[in-house]
Amino acid sequence: TITSESRLYKRLAQVRARGYAVVDGEYKLDLCAVAVPIRDSHGHVVAAVMSAIPSGRPDKATVLPRLTRALQKTGSEISRELGYRG
């Protein structure tokens, strides 16, 4: 869990740069989750789509990138449906 303001701002900058967020054992010790933004026609984030896997999953290193790409594709498709063209 992020407990300092400076760490929070650093994490938010990383999320903005990557375009998605990952938490691994922060919200719940045995959970690794990825979230991507859903944007409206003005480019504002109005929602997110998220999925999770167990943190201890033996193939996490290969599954997590595939999960992230699938979520990014889904987030982009939903955003396009809402009029986002960025």
Steps between C-alpha positions, in 0.01 A plus 500: 500500500625844409514701819677822402392784276831502311475128421141548385599777257789290370266204442242719325772632267598140417138408429456801270823418315410132454132553435397232749528417869631185666467406865667188632435418862414861587123486525487134599811293569413216262366712213665650193274730299525711185270791412475710184306822445179550306491846338210706372489705182691782672779268616394510863528177699144404592547138606747214505508134413693271733591136537699308759698181548645338812834658594655160556409366158810320365458636145422858610801641311357378168129537577513858629627657174238308299228608742617861477493499119150347498374762745660781299328376187167478682544845656582649160197338338264626770655847484451509121135406552474803731646725232865514606730543199836560670 
